[in-house]
Amino acid sequence: MLRSLTLLAAAIVTATLIAVTVSLGPAPPPRWRITHRVAAHLALVVEVEAGHPEEALAIARTIRESERGRFGEILVFINSRGQHDMLRRVQWTEQHGYIETVYPR
């Protein structure tokens, strides 16, 4: 009887772990990633692949926050994932803040 209860408990725990693992699945891909970056003369140019190019301003703010104080100008070029189709550009300068340009498709 004790052996049967032990096996039943083990089976329940195993089934629960399998269900949790299956429900979690693989992690989703990141919403964006830096594909290229170059810096010169207090300017930073960053190319980004984004699953949601409409988030260009938020992406540029995140990049600027990570580089706080190091650059006087940051240019962020946004491409859609897997493409080289510059969709947006965000320029940040201390003088003008963020300026977003949306390019026609």
N, C-alpha and C positions, 0 to 999 in steps of 0.2 A: 504494500500500500504506500509506504513512504517513498519507495523507488518510483512508483507511478506518479506521485505528486511532484517529485523532483524533476522527472522527465517532462511533465506537463508545464511546470514553471519554466524550465529551460526552453521549451518550445514557444511559450508565450513571449519570453524575453527576446528570443531570436526573431520571431515574426515581427515584433515591435521594432527592432533595430532595422530589419529589412524594409519595413514600411517607411520609417523615418528617412533612411538612406535614399530610397526611391523617390520620395516626395521632395527631398532637397534637390536632387539632380545636380548637374554640373553648374558651376557658378556662371552667371551671365557675363558676357564680354564687357569690358570697361566702356563707358559712354564715349570716351575720347582718349586719344593717345598722341604723344608728340612723336613725329616721324623724322624731324630734322630741326636743328637749332644752330645758330651761329651768332656770335657776338663780336662787335668791334666798335671802338670809339664810343663807349657808353650807350650803344644801341644793341638791342637784342631782336633777332628775327626768328620766329618759331613757326614751323609748319605743323598742323594738327589734322589728324583724321578723326572725324566725329560722326557718330551714328545719328546725332541730332544737330545739324549745323545751326539751327535756330538758337542754340545755346551759346553762340559765339561770344557774346558779352560776358557771360558767366565763366566761360573757359578762360578768356583773356584776364578777367579779374583774378582767377585762381593762379594763373601763371605769374601775374604781376605781384600778387601777395607772396609767392614763393621767392621772388627776386627783389623784394622790397629794398630800395635804396641803392641798388647796384647799377641801375640804368636810368638814363634820362628819357629814353624812348624805347617802346616795345611794340613790335609789329607782329600780329598773330594772323596767319593765313589758314583758313579753314577749308578743308576738302572733305567730301563725303567718303565714307569708309571704302577703301580699296580703289579709289579713283584719284586722279590728279586734275580735278575740275574746279579750281579755286572758286568757292561759292561766296565766301565772305572774307573780309579783312577787318581786323580791329586794330586801330592805332591808339596807343596810350602815350601821352606826354604829360609832364608835370604842368605845363602851361594850359593845355586844352582838355585834359582828362581823356575819356574814351570816345573814339569816333569810329562808328561801324559803317562799313561800306558793303552793300549787298550787290553781288554781280548777277546779271541775268543768266539764265541757263540756256 
